[in-house]
Amino acid sequence: MGDEGARRGPGDPVTSREQDAVRLLLLIDGACEPLTGAEMAMPALEQAVGVMRTQVKLQKLDFWLRNPDYLANELLTAYEADREEMLLEIAGRILDSEEPEVRRYPMLRHHFGAYEWLDDALAVLRSAGLLIRKRRGTVDRVRQHDYFLLEHGRHVAREIVRQEPAFDYYVKRVEEVLRLAGEKSGSELKRQQYLTREYAETPRGDRIAAISEQARQRLAAFRQQLQVQEAGGA
């Protein structure tokens, strides 16, 4: 699957391997969970401070990070269910800006949902001593990839944001992505993302199209509902 980069459309935004590496480092730093006792006892992981489990989950979280229009749309869906106005406010900040256009880096619709070739970026992190990848399964079939963030990786993540405050954008967006994800597994996130029609109907191998206008229409409708409710209660 190493040919994905060659299948971009002529107008698709492109990130560099280094940009992808920084984004993934900040995502893994924010999303990783504690190691198990057995993992902490492994000599190779003595410097590990957390673990991001499964490539599927990494890809699904990265999809929302790379596609602010889909992130905002999911926040609106969560607002529709819970009526928590903070969700509407965050979605509004995204959709009222140019973020869905200037921060969007589309992904392929693959057999298992949104997918992008990440091995080159992850190799940058591993070679720099920031991350360890461990495979679970057999020689013939890898069932799962786990990504262990090392103490040096956490330090570098913090230093990147301190020295280049613009990267704090990803730190904040990771918080919103994790709010949406909750305790869901990668497979559960995949099913959730497939509930968006434009995502599900993208032909396999094509890039998942933007939904910024649809999301902005939903936002306007919810705001109008609030205005009507407030006027009725006045």
C-alpha positions as CSV (number, residue, x, y, z in Angstrom):
1,M,0.0,0.0,0.0
2,G,3.0,2.3,-0.5
3,D,1.5,4.0,-3.6
4,E,-1.2,6.1,-1.9
5,G,0.8,9.3,-2.1
6,A,0.8,9.0,-5.9
7,R,-3.0,8.8,-6.0
8,R,-3.7,12.3,-4.9
9,G,-5.8,14.5,-7.1
10,P,-4.1,17.5,-8.8
11,G,-5.8,20.0,-6.4
12,D,-5.4,18.1,-3.2
13,P,-3.4,19.8,-0.4
14,V,-0.2,17.9,0.4
15,T,1.7,17.6,3.6
16,S,5.3,16.7,4.0
17,R,6.6,13.7,5.9
18,E,7.9,16.1,8.6
19,Q,4.5,17.9,8.9
20,D,2.8,14.5,9.2
21,A,5.4,13.4,11.8
22,V,4.7,16.5,14.0
23,R,1.0,16.1,13.8
24,L,1.1,12.5,14.7
25,L,3.5,13.1,17.6
26,L,1.1,15.7,19.0
27,L,-1.9,13.4,18.4
28,I,-0.2,10.4,20.1
29,D,1.0,12.5,23.0
30,G,-2.5,13.7,23.6
31,A,-4.3,10.4,23.0
32,C,-2.0,7.8,24.5
33,E,-3.1,5.7,27.5
34,P,-1.1,4.3,30.4
35,L,0.9,1.1,29.9
36,T,-0.1,-2.2,31.5
37,G,2.0,-3.7,34.3
38,A,3.4,-6.3,31.9
39,E,4.4,-3.6,29.4
40,M,6.1,-1.5,32.1
41,A,8.2,-4.6,33.0
42,M,9.5,-4.9,29.5
43,P,13.1,-3.6,29.2
44,A,12.5,-2.1,25.7
45,L,9.7,0.0,27.1
46,E,11.3,1.3,30.3
47,Q,11.3,4.8,28.8
48,A,7.7,4.7,27.6
49,V,5.2,7.1,29.1
50,G,2.1,6.0,27.2
51,V,0.7,3.9,24.4
52,M,-1.6,4.6,21.4
53,R,-3.3,1.3,20.6
54,T,-4.1,0.1,17.1
55,Q,-3.4,1.7,13.7
56,V,-7.1,1.7,13.0
57,K,-7.8,4.1,15.9
58,L,-4.8,6.3,15.0
59,Q,-6.2,6.6,11.4
60,K,-9.7,7.5,12.6
61,L,-8.5,10.1,15.1
62,D,-6.2,11.5,12.5
63,F,-9.1,11.8,10.0
64,W,-10.9,14.2,12.3
65,L,-7.7,16.1,12.9
66,R,-7.0,16.4,9.2
67,N,-10.6,17.3,8.3
68,P,-12.1,20.1,10.5
69,D,-15.3,20.0,8.5
70,Y,-16.0,16.4,9.6
71,L,-14.9,17.2,13.1
72,A,-17.3,20.2,13.3
73,N,-20.1,18.1,11.8
74,E,-19.6,15.4,14.5
75,L,-19.6,18.1,17.2
76,L,-23.0,19.2,15.8
77,T,-24.3,15.6,15.9
78,A,-23.2,15.3,19.5
79,Y,-24.9,18.7,20.2
80,E,-28.1,17.4,18.5
81,A,-28.1,14.5,20.9
82,D,-27.0,16.2,24.2
83,R,-27.9,19.9,23.6
84,E,-24.6,20.9,25.2
85,E,-24.1,24.5,24.0
86,M,-20.3,24.3,24.3
87,L,-20.4,21.7,21.4
88,L,-22.3,24.2,19.3
89,E,-19.8,27.0,20.2
90,I,-16.8,24.9,19.2
91,A,-18.3,23.8,16.0
92,G,-19.2,27.4,15.3
93,R,-15.7,28.6,15.8
94,I,-14.4,26.1,13.3
95,L,-17.1,26.6,10.6
96,D,-17.2,30.4,11.0
97,S,-13.6,30.5,10.0
98,E,-11.6,29.3,7.0
99,E,-10.3,26.4,9.0
100,P,-12.2,23.8,7.0
101,E,-10.6,25.0,3.8
102,V,-7.1,25.9,4.9
103,R,-6.5,23.1,7.4
104,R,-8.1,20.3,5.5
105,Y,-5.9,17.4,4.3
106,P,-8.2,14.8,2.7
107,M,-7.7,11.0,3.2
108,L,-8.5,8.0,1.0
109,R,-11.7,6.0,1.5
110,H,-10.2,2.6,2.1
111,H,-11.7,-0.8,2.8
112,F,-11.6,0.0,6.5
113,G,-12.6,3.6,6.1
114,A,-10.4,6.7,6.1
115,Y,-6.8,5.8,5.5
116,E,-3.5,7.5,4.7
117,W,0.0,6.0,4.4
118,L,1.6,7.0,7.7
119,D,4.6,4.7,7.8
120,D,7.1,7.3,6.5
121,A,6.0,9.8,9.1
122,L,6.1,7.2,11.9
123,A,9.5,6.1,10.8
124,V,10.7,9.7,11.4
125,L,9.5,9.5,15.0
126,R,11.0,6.0,15.5
127,S,14.3,6.9,14.1
128,A,14.5,10.0,16.3
129,G,13.9,7.9,19.4
130,L,10.5,9.4,20.1
131,L,8.4,6.3,19.6
132,I,8.5,2.5,19.6
133,R,6.1,0.5,17.4
134,K,5.2,-3.0,18.5
135,R,3.3,-5.5,16.4
136,R,0.9,-8.1,17.8
137,G,0.0,-11.3,16.0
138,T,2.0,-13.9,14.1
139,V,4.7,-13.7,11.5
140,D,2.1,-14.3,8.8
141,R,-0.6,-12.0,10.1
142,V,-0.2,-8.8,12.2
143,R,-3.3,-8.2,14.2
144,Q,-2.5,-4.9,15.8
145,H,0.1,-2.1,15.9
146,D,0.7,-0.3,19.2
147,Y,2.7,2.9,19.3
148,F,4.6,3.6,22.6
149,L,5.5,7.2,23.2
150,L,8.9,7.6,24.9
151,E,9.8,10.1,27.5
152,H,12.0,11.9,25.0
153,G,9.0,12.0,22.6
154,R,6.8,13.7,25.1
155,H,9.6,16.2,25.8
156,V,10.0,17.0,22.1
157,A,6.2,17.4,21.7
158,R,6.1,20.0,24.5
159,E,9.2,21.7,23.1
160,I,7.7,21.9,19.6
161,V,4.6,23.8,20.9
162,R,6.7,26.0,23.2
163,Q,9.1,27.0,20.4
164,E,6.4,27.2,17.7
165,P,3.1,28.3,19.3
166,A,1.3,27.8,15.9
167,F,1.4,24.0,16.6
168,D,-0.8,24.6,19.7
169,Y,-3.6,24.5,17.1
170,Y,-3.2,20.7,17.0
171,V,-3.1,20.4,20.7
172,K,-6.5,22.1,21.0
173,R,-8.0,20.1,18.2
174,V,-6.7,16.9,19.6
175,E,-8.7,17.7,22.8
176,E,-11.9,18.0,20.7
177,V,-11.1,14.9,18.8
178,L,-10.7,13.0,22.0
179,R,-14.0,14.5,23.4
180,L,-15.7,12.9,20.4
181,A,-13.9,9.6,20.6
182,G,-14.4,9.0,24.3
183,E,-13.6,5.4,25.1
184,K,-14.5,4.1,21.7
185,S,-12.2,1.6,19.9
186,G,-10.9,2.1,16.4
187,S,-13.6,-0.1,15.0
188,E,-16.3,1.8,16.8
189,L,-14.9,5.1,15.5
190,K,-14.9,3.6,12.0
191,R,-18.6,2.7,12.3
192,Q,-19.3,6.2,13.6
193,Q,-17.6,7.9,10.7
194,Y,-19.4,5.7,8.2
195,L,-22.7,7.3,9.4
196,T,-21.9,10.4,7.4
197,R,-23.3,9.8,4.0
198,E,-20.6,11.6,2.0
199,Y,-18.0,9.6,3.8
200,A,-19.8,6.2,3.3
201,E,-20.6,6.9,-0.4
202,T,-17.1,7.8,-1.4
203,P,-15.8,5.2,-3.9
204,R,-13.0,3.0,-2.5
205,G,-9.7,4.5,-3.5
206,D,-11.0,8.0,-3.9
207,R,-10.4,10.9,-1.5
208,I,-13.2,11.7,0.9
209,A,-14.9,14.9,-0.2
210,A,-15.4,18.0,1.9
211,I,-18.7,18.6,3.7
212,S,-18.0,22.2,4.9
213,E,-21.1,23.6,3.3
214,Q,-23.4,20.9,4.6
215,A,-21.9,21.4,8.1
216,R,-22.4,25.2,7.9
217,Q,-26.0,24.7,6.9
218,R,-26.6,22.4,9.9
219,L,-24.9,25.0,12.1
220,A,-27.2,27.8,10.8
221,A,-30.3,25.6,11.4
222,F,-29.3,24.9,15.0
223,R,-28.6,28.6,15.6
224,Q,-32.0,29.5,14.2
225,Q,-33.6,26.9,16.5
226,L,-31.9,28.5,19.5
227,Q,-33.1,32.0,18.4
228,V,-36.6,30.8,18.1
229,Q,-36.5,29.1,21.6
230,E,-35.0,32.2,23.2
231,A,-37.6,34.5,21.5
232,G,-40.3,32.2,22.7
233,G,-39.0,32.2,26.3
234,A,-38.7,36.0,26.4
